[in-house]
Amino acid sequence: MSPWALLALLFSRADVPPPPVLPLEQFPAAARERVAAADARARQQPASAAASGELGMLLHAYDQLAAALAAYRRAAALDPGAFEWSYLAGVVCATSGRAAEAVPHLRAAVARRPDSVPARQRLADALITGGDVELARALYDELVRQHPELPQAHYGLGRGEAARGNVAPAVQHYHEATRLFEAYGAAHYALGLAYRDLGRREEAERHLRLYQQHLMEAPPLDDPVLDAVRRLKQSADAVLAEAVRLGEAGDRAGSIREHERALALDPGLTKAHANLMALYGQAEKWEKVEEHYQVAVAQAPGLVEVHFNYALALQQQKRSAEAKEALDRVLRLSPHHAQARNALGALLEMEGRLEEAAEQYRLAAANQADFRAARFNLGRVLVDLGRPREAVRQFAQILTPAARETPLHLYALAVAEARAGEREPALRHAQEARRMAEELGQRDLAELAAGFERELRRQGTPESR
């Protein structure tokens, strides 16, 4: 018997699960060698929790969840005091839809690291999914008190209240979750159902529409342990996909980090350069925007996205002449580029060239029927040009489906209607704008709409005529 086999026999205790059997043929060719090497290390070091845990992380990264769970359980048994292996075992169980199995792993993780927000959040989620509402609610309540900025905790507390039949407080918590993260699809769905239970059909429909718009979106959760798993998937395309996911989830710093890592793996990823131009533009790191533009335009001079993102960065810096040149390049390459038309309209509007701006906004809306920002801009300019009835037609087209901008659009419609002498619809839309703005926590807009509503009522009284 070899020394390795003897050592394996010594450590094959009943309380330590055996290493997982790996379906190596299911891995991408580029990953197969890495997984095989990690498996060999785990088998050569049967007493090493780290070797088994690292194998589990690699398996987890490549979505081999059953094998990853076996490796994590083995690592946790070999090192019962470690946080990572119990936590990741719980994450895998929860991801697989096995909440009841996730609970003991996550309890162990929380016991080992009581200050871990992701472990506590995931334990509460597993408990409420498994039906232990009271304990889950207590955990969510503690998270909300300690971390009021955490939308997931407010959403969970709403679920807890709803499970107890307390619909009104559930609505408050769901609203807070969407206030903290506007595109929180699950919270909008819960709000839709809660409003339906309360008989408030209009609000229910609005939030169910928002759920459809943000079906797969959820707030990011700062989770260094799980992030380390995700980083193990080493292909440049996979890293780029993760970078885009982080950006869509609102994690700009994480998205920048992963985009740069994708470029380290493949410097020819022009898409990564284009995305980084937008991300660095949001962060106002103009030298980085310029750096990535120069590389991207050398790699793909005809890629529209590169020139458009550069134009937006120039526009942010108030370099209007250069921004217009960049937008002209975009429109030569893609004459129907709606966002470029809209951006050019904004530059022309700033110069006071309202008729030309209106034409660009009109073309943008014509080229992209659901481009509400372009119709809104067109409506504003038409009001300024003294053509409020045309503006009314534009604003009326962007009221559905309801979104966070809808109160502003209603207010603009009310102003245009008032300018056109249509006081009654103006009053009705001002009231609706105020009500929706209050509901969404848009206080400044609510006060503006309320003031306009009062002015319209004053104008309608006999003594004011």
C-alpha positions as CSV (number, residue, x, y, z in Angstrom):
1,M,0.0,0.0,0.0
2,S,1.4,3.4,-1.0
3,P,2.0,6.1,1.7
4,W,-0.8,8.2,0.2
5,A,-3.3,5.3,0.3
6,L,-2.3,4.5,3.9
7,L,-2.8,8.2,5.0
8,A,-6.1,8.2,3.2
9,L,-7.2,5.1,5.2
10,L,-6.2,6.7,8.5
11,F,-8.3,9.7,7.8
12,S,-11.4,7.9,6.4
13,R,-13.3,8.3,9.6
14,A,-17.1,7.8,9.6
15,D,-17.8,11.5,10.3
16,V,-15.7,12.7,7.4
17,P,-17.5,12.3,4.0
18,P,-15.5,10.7,1.2
19,P,-14.1,13.0,-1.6
20,P,-16.7,13.6,-4.4
21,V,-16.6,11.6,-7.6
22,L,-16.0,14.1,-10.4
23,P,-17.7,14.2,-13.8
24,L,-14.6,15.7,-15.5
25,E,-16.1,15.2,-18.9
26,Q,-18.7,17.9,-18.0
27,F,-16.1,20.6,-17.6
28,P,-14.9,23.0,-20.3
29,A,-11.7,21.8,-21.8
30,A,-9.8,24.8,-20.4
31,A,-11.0,24.0,-16.9
32,R,-10.6,20.2,-16.9
33,E,-6.9,20.3,-16.1
34,R,-7.4,22.7,-13.2
35,V,-10.2,20.6,-11.7
36,A,-8.2,17.4,-12.1
37,A,-5.2,18.9,-10.4
38,A,-7.3,20.2,-7.5
39,D,-8.9,16.8,-7.1
40,A,-5.5,15.2,-7.0
41,R,-4.4,17.6,-4.3
42,A,-7.4,16.8,-2.2
43,R,-6.9,13.1,-2.5
44,Q,-3.1,13.3,-1.8
45,Q,-3.8,15.5,1.3
46,P,-6.8,13.7,2.8
47,A,-6.4,15.5,6.2
48,S,-6.4,18.9,4.6
49,A,-9.6,20.9,4.9
50,A,-8.1,23.6,2.7
51,A,-7.4,21.2,-0.1
52,S,-11.0,19.8,0.0
53,G,-12.5,23.3,0.4
54,E,-10.5,24.7,-2.5
55,L,-11.7,21.8,-4.7
56,G,-15.2,22.6,-3.6
57,M,-14.8,26.3,-4.6
58,L,-13.5,25.3,-8.1
59,L,-16.4,22.9,-8.5
60,H,-18.8,25.6,-7.3
61,A,-17.4,28.1,-9.8
62,Y,-18.2,25.7,-12.6
63,D,-21.7,25.0,-11.4
64,Q,-21.0,21.4,-10.3
65,L,-23.1,22.0,-7.2
66,A,-23.6,18.4,-6.0
67,A,-19.8,17.7,-6.2
68,A,-19.0,21.1,-4.6
69,L,-21.4,20.4,-1.7
70,A,-19.7,17.0,-1.0
71,A,-16.3,18.7,-1.0
72,Y,-17.4,21.5,1.3
73,R,-19.0,19.0,3.7
74,R,-15.7,17.1,3.8
75,A,-13.8,20.3,4.4
76,A,-16.2,21.3,7.2
77,A,-15.8,17.9,8.9
78,L,-12.0,18.1,8.7
79,D,-12.0,21.6,10.2
80,P,-15.2,22.2,12.2
81,G,-14.0,25.6,13.3
82,A,-13.7,27.1,9.8
83,F,-16.4,29.6,8.7
84,E,-16.0,29.3,4.9
85,W,-16.8,25.6,4.3
86,S,-20.0,25.6,6.3
87,Y,-21.1,28.9,4.8
88,L,-20.4,27.8,1.2
89,A,-22.2,24.5,1.9
90,G,-25.2,26.5,3.0
91,V,-25.0,28.7,-0.1
92,V,-24.9,25.7,-2.4
93,C,-27.9,24.1,-0.7
94,A,-29.9,27.3,-0.9
95,T,-29.0,27.8,-4.5
96,S,-30.2,24.3,-5.2
97,G,-33.5,25.0,-3.7
98,R,-32.8,22.9,-0.5
99,A,-33.5,25.5,2.2
100,A,-34.0,22.9,5.0
101,E,-30.5,21.4,4.3
102,A,-29.0,24.9,4.1
103,V,-30.1,25.9,7.6
104,P,-27.7,23.7,9.7
105,H,-24.7,24.7,7.5
106,L,-25.6,28.4,7.8
107,R,-26.3,28.2,11.5
108,A,-22.8,26.7,11.9
109,A,-21.3,29.5,9.8
110,V,-23.1,32.2,11.9
111,A,-22.0,30.6,15.1
112,R,-18.4,30.8,13.9
113,R,-18.7,34.3,12.6
114,P,-21.6,36.1,14.2
115,D,-20.8,39.5,12.5
116,S,-21.1,38.1,8.9
117,V,-23.9,39.9,7.2
118,P,-24.1,37.6,4.2
119,A,-24.3,34.5,6.5
120,R,-27.0,36.0,8.6
121,Q,-29.0,37.2,5.6
122,R,-28.8,33.8,3.9
123,L,-29.7,32.0,7.1
124,A,-32.8,34.2,7.5
125,D,-33.7,33.6,3.9
126,A,-33.4,29.8,4.3
127,L,-35.4,29.9,7.5
128,I,-38.3,31.8,6.0
129,T,-38.3,29.7,2.9
130,G,-38.4,26.6,5.1
131,G,-41.3,28.0,7.1
132,D,-39.6,29.1,10.3
133,V,-41.1,32.6,10.1
134,E,-40.6,33.8,13.7
135,L,-36.8,33.1,13.8
136,A,-36.3,34.4,10.3
137,R,-38.2,37.6,11.3
138,A,-36.1,38.1,14.4
139,L,-32.9,37.8,12.3
140,Y,-34.2,40.2,9.6
141,D,-35.2,42.7,12.4
142,E,-31.8,42.6,13.9
143,L,-30.2,43.1,10.4
144,V,-32.4,46.1,9.7
145,R,-31.5,47.6,13.1
146,Q,-27.8,47.1,12.5
147,H,-27.7,47.7,8.8
148,P,-30.7,49.9,7.7
149,E,-29.0,50.4,4.3
150,L,-29.5,46.7,3.4
151,P,-32.4,46.3,1.0
152,Q,-32.4,42.5,1.3
153,A,-33.1,42.8,5.1
154,H,-36.1,45.1,4.6
155,Y,-37.5,42.8,1.9
156,G,-37.0,39.8,4.2
157,L,-38.7,41.6,7.1
158,G,-41.6,42.4,4.7
159,R,-41.8,38.7,3.9
160,G,-41.9,37.9,7.6
161,E,-44.8,40.4,8.2
162,A,-46.7,39.1,5.2
163,A,-46.4,35.5,6.4
164,R,-48.0,36.6,9.7
165,G,-50.8,38.3,7.9
166,N,-49.6,41.8,8.6
167,V,-50.0,43.2,5.1
168,A,-49.7,47.0,5.9
169,P,-46.3,46.8,7.7
170,A,-45.1,44.4,5.0
171,V,-45.8,47.0,2.4
172,Q,-43.8,49.6,4.3
173,H,-40.7,47.3,4.4
174,Y,-41.1,46.3,0.7
175,H,-41.3,50.0,-0.2
176,E,-38.1,50.7,1.8
177,A,-36.4,47.8,0.0
178,T,-37.3,49.4,-3.4
179,R,-36.3,52.9,-2.2
180,L,-32.9,51.5,-1.4
181,F,-32.6,49.6,-4.6
182,E,-35.1,50.8,-7.2
183,A,-34.7,47.8,-9.6
184,Y,-35.5,45.1,-6.9
185,G,-37.7,42.8,-8.9
186,A,-38.7,40.5,-6.1
187,A,-39.7,43.4,-3.8
188,H,-41.8,44.9,-6.6
189,Y,-43.5,41.5,-7.1
190,A,-44.2,41.3,-3.3
191,L,-45.6,44.8,-3.3
192,G,-47.9,43.9,-6.3
193,L,-49.3,41.0,-4.4
194,A,-49.7,42.9,-1.1
195,Y,-51.5,45.8,-2.8
196,R,-53.8,43.3,-4.6
197,D,-54.6,41.8,-1.1
198,L,-55.4,45.3,0.0
199,G,-57.7,45.9,-2.9
200,R,-55.5,48.7,-4.3
201,R,-55.6,47.5,-7.9
202,E,-53.8,50.4,-9.6
203,E,-50.8,50.2,-7.3
204,A,-50.7,46.4,-7.6
205,E,-50.6,46.6,-11.4
206,R,-47.9,49.2,-11.3
207,H,-45.6,47.1,-9.1
208,L,-46.2,44.0,-11.1
209,R,-45.2,45.8,-14.2
210,L,-42.1,47.0,-12.5
211,Y,-41.4,43.4,-11.5
212,Q,-41.6,42.4,-15.2
213,Q,-39.1,45.2,-16.1
214,H,-36.7,44.1,-13.4
215,L,-37.4,40.4,-13.3
216,M,-33.8,39.2,-12.7
217,E,-32.4,42.2,-10.8
218,A,-31.5,42.2,-7.1
219,P,-29.3,44.4,-5.0
220,P,-25.7,43.3,-4.6
221,L,-24.6,41.7,-1.3
222,D,-21.0,42.4,-0.2
223,D,-19.8,38.8,0.1
224,P,-16.0,38.3,-0.1
225,V,-16.2,34.5,0.3
226,L,-18.6,33.9,-2.5
227,D,-16.8,36.5,-4.7
228,A,-13.6,34.4,-4.3
229,V,-15.6,31.5,-5.8
230,R,-16.8,33.5,-8.7
231,R,-13.3,34.7,-9.5
232,L,-12.1,31.1,-10.0
233,K,-13.9,30.9,-13.4
234,Q,-11.0,32.1,-15.3
235,S,-12.0,32.5,-19.0
236,A,-12.0,36.1,-20.1
237,D,-15.6,35.8,-21.4
238,A,-16.8,34.4,-18.1
239,V,-15.0,37.2,-16.1
240,L,-16.5,39.8,-18.5
241,A,-20.0,38.3,-18.0
242,E,-19.5,38.6,-14.2
243,A,-18.3,42.2,-14.6
244,V,-21.5,43.1,-16.5
245,R,-23.6,41.3,-13.9
246,L,-22.0,43.4,-11.1
247,G,-22.5,46.6,-13.1
248,E,-26.2,45.8,-13.6
249,A,-26.5,45.1,-9.9
250,G,-25.2,48.5,-9.1
251,D,-21.7,47.4,-7.9
252,R,-19.6,49.9,-10.0
253,A,-16.3,49.2,-8.1
254,G,-16.7,45.5,-8.4
255,S,-17.7,45.8,-12.1
256,I,-14.6,47.9,-12.8
257,R,-12.4,45.4,-11.0
258,E,-13.7,42.4,-13.0
259,H,-13.6,44.3,-16.3
260,E,-9.9,45.0,-15.7
261,R,-9.4,41.4,-14.8
262,A,-11.0,40.3,-18.0
263,L,-8.6,42.5,-19.9
264,A,-5.7,41.1,-18.0
265,L,-6.8,37.7,-19.4
266,D,-7.5,39.0,-22.9
267,P,-6.4,42.5,-23.8
268,G,-8.3,42.2,-27.1
269,L,-11.7,42.4,-25.5
270,T,-12.9,45.6,-27.0
271,K,-16.3,45.2,-25.3
272,A,-14.5,45.4,-21.9
273,H,-12.7,48.6,-23.0
274,A,-16.0,50.2,-24.1
275,N,-17.7,49.2,-20.8
276,L,-14.9,50.6,-18.8
277,M,-15.2,53.9,-20.6
278,A,-18.8,54.2,-19.3
279,L,-17.9,53.0,-15.8
280,Y,-14.9,55.3,-15.4
281,G,-17.1,58.1,-16.9
282,Q,-19.6,57.6,-14.1
283,A,-16.7,57.8,-11.6
284,E,-15.4,60.9,-13.4
285,K,-11.9,59.3,-13.9
286,W,-11.4,61.0,-17.2
287,E,-7.8,59.9,-17.8
288,K,-9.0,56.3,-17.6
289,V,-11.7,57.0,-20.1
290,E,-9.2,58.4,-22.5
291,E,-6.8,55.5,-21.9
292,H,-9.5,52.9,-22.7
293,Y,-10.8,54.9,-25.7
294,Q,-7.5,55.1,-27.4
295,V,-7.0,51.3,-27.0
296,A,-10.5,50.5,-28.1
297,V,-10.6,52.7,-31.1
298,A,-7.2,51.3,-32.3
299,Q,-8.7,47.7,-31.9
300,A,-12.1,48.4,-33.5
301,P,-12.4,51.9,-35.1
302,G,-15.9,51.1,-36.3
303,L,-17.4,49.9,-33.0
304,V,-20.3,52.3,-32.4
305,E,-20.4,51.7,-28.6
306,V,-16.8,53.0,-28.2
307,H,-17.5,56.3,-29.9
308,F,-20.8,56.8,-28.1
309,N,-19.4,56.1,-24.6
310,Y,-16.6,58.5,-25.4
311,A,-19.1,61.2,-26.5
312,L,-21.0,60.8,-23.2
313,A,-17.8,61.3,-21.3
314,L,-16.9,64.4,-23.2
315,Q,-20.4,65.7,-22.7
316,Q,-20.0,65.1,-18.9
317,Q,-16.9,67.2,-19.0
318,K,-18.7,70.0,-20.8
319,R,-16.4,69.6,-23.9
320,S,-19.4,70.2,-26.1
321,A,-17.7,70.7,-29.4
322,E,-15.7,67.5,-29.1
323,A,-18.8,65.6,-27.9
324,K,-20.7,66.7,-31.0
325,E,-17.8,65.5,-33.2
326,A,-17.9,62.1,-31.4
327,L,-21.7,61.9,-31.8
328,D,-21.4,62.7,-35.5
329,R,-19.0,59.7,-35.8
330,V,-21.6,57.5,-34.1
331,L,-24.4,58.7,-36.4
332,R,-22.2,58.2,-39.6
333,L,-21.7,54.6,-38.4
334,S,-25.3,54.1,-37.2
335,P,-27.8,56.8,-38.4
336,H,-30.6,55.3,-36.4
337,H,-28.7,55.3,-33.0
338,A,-31.5,56.7,-30.8
339,Q,-29.3,57.4,-27.7
340,A,-26.8,59.4,-29.9
341,R,-29.7,61.4,-31.4
342,N,-30.9,62.2,-27.8
343,A,-27.5,63.2,-26.6
344,L,-27.0,65.5,-29.6
345,G,-30.4,67.0,-28.9
346,A,-29.3,67.8,-25.4
347,L,-26.1,69.6,-26.7
348,L,-28.2,71.6,-29.2
349,E,-30.7,72.5,-26.5
350,M,-27.9,73.8,-24.3
351,E,-26.8,76.1,-27.1
352,G,-30.4,77.4,-27.4
353,R,-31.0,75.8,-30.8
354,L,-34.4,74.5,-29.7
355,E,-35.9,73.6,-33.2
356,E,-32.8,71.6,-34.0
357,A,-32.9,69.9,-30.6
358,A,-36.5,69.0,-31.0
359,E,-35.8,67.4,-34.4
360,Q,-33.0,65.2,-32.8
361,Y,-35.3,64.2,-30.0
362,R,-38.1,63.4,-32.5
363,L,-35.7,61.2,-34.5
364,A,-34.5,59.5,-31.3
365,A,-38.1,58.7,-30.4
366,A,-38.9,57.5,-33.9
367,N,-35.9,55.2,-34.0
368,Q,-36.7,53.6,-30.6
369,A,-40.4,53.5,-29.8
370,D,-39.9,52.8,-26.1
371,F,-37.3,55.5,-25.5
372,R,-39.2,57.6,-23.0
373,A,-36.4,60.0,-22.1
374,A,-36.3,61.2,-25.7
375,R,-40.1,61.8,-25.8
376,F,-39.9,63.6,-22.4
377,N,-37.1,65.8,-23.8
378,L,-39.1,66.5,-26.9
379,G,-42.1,67.4,-24.9
380,R,-40.1,69.8,-22.7
381,V,-38.7,71.6,-25.7
382,L,-42.1,71.8,-27.4
383,V,-43.4,73.6,-24.3
384,D,-40.5,76.0,-24.4
385,L,-41.2,76.6,-28.1
386,G,-44.8,77.6,-27.2
387,R,-46.4,74.4,-28.7
388,P,-48.0,72.8,-25.6
389,R,-50.6,70.8,-27.4
390,E,-47.9,68.9,-29.3
391,A,-46.1,68.4,-26.0
392,V,-49.2,66.9,-24.4
393,R,-49.2,64.3,-27.1
394,Q,-45.6,63.4,-26.4
395,F,-46.0,63.2,-22.6
396,A,-49.2,61.1,-22.9
397,Q,-47.2,58.4,-24.7
398,I,-44.8,57.8,-21.8
399,L,-47.1,57.2,-18.8
400,T,-47.3,53.4,-19.2
401,P,-45.9,51.1,-18.1
402,A,-45.5,52.9,-14.7
403,A,-41.9,53.5,-13.6
404,R,-40.0,55.6,-11.1
405,E,-40.0,58.5,-13.6
406,T,-43.8,58.4,-14.0
407,P,-44.6,61.1,-11.4
408,L,-42.2,63.5,-13.3
409,H,-43.9,62.7,-16.6
410,L,-47.3,63.3,-15.1
411,Y,-46.2,66.6,-13.7
412,A,-44.8,67.6,-17.1
413,L,-48.1,66.6,-18.7
414,A,-50.0,68.7,-16.2
415,V,-47.9,71.7,-17.0
416,A,-48.3,71.3,-20.8
417,E,-52.1,70.8,-20.4
418,A,-52.3,74.0,-18.3
419,R,-50.3,75.9,-20.9
420,A,-52.8,74.6,-23.5
421,G,-55.7,75.9,-21.4
422,E,-56.9,72.4,-20.4
423,R,-57.2,73.1,-16.6
424,E,-59.3,70.0,-15.6
425,P,-57.0,67.3,-17.0
426,A,-54.0,69.4,-15.8
427,L,-55.4,69.4,-12.2
428,R,-56.1,65.6,-12.4
429,H,-52.6,64.8,-13.6
430,A,-51.0,67.2,-11.0
431,Q,-52.9,65.3,-8.3
432,E,-51.8,62.0,-9.6
433,A,-48.2,63.2,-9.9
434,R,-48.2,64.3,-6.3
435,R,-49.7,61.1,-5.0
436,M,-47.3,58.9,-6.8
437,A,-44.3,61.0,-5.9
438,E,-45.3,60.8,-2.2
439,E,-45.6,57.0,-2.5
440,L,-42.2,56.7,-4.0
441,G,-40.5,59.1,-1.5
442,Q,-39.9,61.8,-4.1
443,R,-40.5,64.7,-1.7
444,D,-39.3,67.6,-3.8
445,L,-41.4,66.5,-6.8
446,A,-44.4,65.9,-4.5
447,E,-44.1,69.5,-3.1
448,L,-43.7,70.9,-6.6
449,A,-46.8,69.1,-7.9
450,A,-48.7,70.1,-4.8
451,G,-47.8,73.7,-5.4
452,F,-48.9,73.5,-9.0
453,E,-52.1,71.8,-7.9
454,R,-52.9,74.7,-5.5
455,E,-52.2,77.2,-8.2
456,L,-54.5,75.5,-10.6
457,R,-57.3,75.4,-8.0
458,R,-56.7,79.1,-7.2
459,Q,-57.0,79.9,-10.9
460,G,-60.3,78.1,-11.0
461,T,-62.0,80.1,-8.2
462,P,-64.4,82.8,-9.3
463,E,-62.6,85.6,-7.4
464,S,-59.4,84.8,-9.3
465,R,-61.0,85.2,-12.7
